[in-house]
Amino acid sequence: MYDEFCMNFKQYLRHHSSNLCKNKELLEILGPFYGLSNFDTYENWKLRSDIRYYETSNLVHHLSTNIDQYPAFEMFYQELCDQGYDAHKSEEFLSDIIVDQLKLINLLLGPATAEHQKIGS
């Protein structure tokens, strides 16, 4: 599941690269995905107490609390924990962004698990 997420995230970036620098909301949504798709990046953020570490850890927490709505999150969350990702809840991040991040993660986990929901709706 993790490998599929990483592969699909890279494809998503290639497809949307021209929109990234023009769309601030998309940049906010994708920020923690760079850490989710690369553990070394995540660890670097953690060692520097970078806000992106806390945002990514908050997103991992929300994966665990949304398994009922998105069943694919259970396996993905477990794989993240097995790799050493932390799950820490934080109130500092906007719930609307988190909802969109969760929808996009669900989409990136693969067509069999995606509930083709429009991001930003």
N, C-alpha and C positions, 0 to 999 in steps of 0.2 A: 504494500500500500504506500509506504514512504517513497520508494523508488518511482512509483507511478506519479505521485504528487510532484516530485522533483522534475521528472521529465515533462509533465504537463505544464508546470510553472515556466520552465524554459521556453516551451513552445508558445505559451501565452505571452511571454515577454517579447519574443520575436514578432508575434502577430500584432502586438499593441505598442511596439517601441516608438512609433511616431506620435502616439497620443500621450505618452508618459510625461514628457516635458511640458505639455500644454494643459494637463488635467491634474490639478492639485489634489482633488478627492481620490483619484486613482492612485496617485503617489502615496497618500495616507493609507489607503487600503493595502497596498502592496508592501509597505515598509517592512513589517515583521516577516514577510514571506522569504526575504533574503536570508534571514537567520534560520527559518524553518527548513529551508532547502539546503543549508550548508552549516553543519554543526561547528566547523572551525570558526566561521563568522560569528555564530551565536556565542561560542566560548570566548571569543575576543571581546564581544560586547559585554559579556558577564564580567570578565577580568577588569574591564575599564568602568564598570558600573554605568554603562551607557543606557540611556533611556530606552533604546531599542531592545535591550535585553529584557527590561521590565515589560515592555509592550508585548514582546514575543511570549514571555512566560505567562502573561495575562491571557493571551490568546490560547495558549495550551490549556490553561485552566478552563476557559470557555468551551474548548473542545470536549472536555470531560463532563461538563454540565449540560451539554446539548446532544448527548447520545440518543435520547428518546426521539428527538426531531430528525437527527442525521445518524442513522445506525452505523454508517461507515466510519464515523469518528471513533468508535470504540477501538477498532484495530489500529487506526492511525495514532490515536492518543497513546496506546500501549507501546507502539513502536517508538514514538518520540520519547517516552519515559525510559524505555530500555536503552536508548542511545544516550541518555543523560540530560534531556531537557527538563526544566523545572516548570511546575504549574503553580503560579502565584497569582491570586486575585488582586486586582488593583482597581480603584475607583477613578483613576486619573484619565482613563481613556474613554472616548465618546461611544456610547452604546450603539448609535447608528452605524458608526464605522465598524464596530465589532460584528454587528449583524451582517453587514456586507462582506466582511472578511470570512465569516463562517459560510455564507452562501458560496463565495468563490472557492473556498477550500473544498466544499462538497462537490462543486463542479470539477475541480482539478483532480479529485480522487478517482475520477473516471466516469465514463458515460453510464456504466451500469448502476452507479450509486448516485448520480446527479439527479436532482429534481430541478431541471432547467429553470431556475429562478433568475429573474432579471436583477442584476446588481444595481442597487440604488433605489429599489422599489420598496 
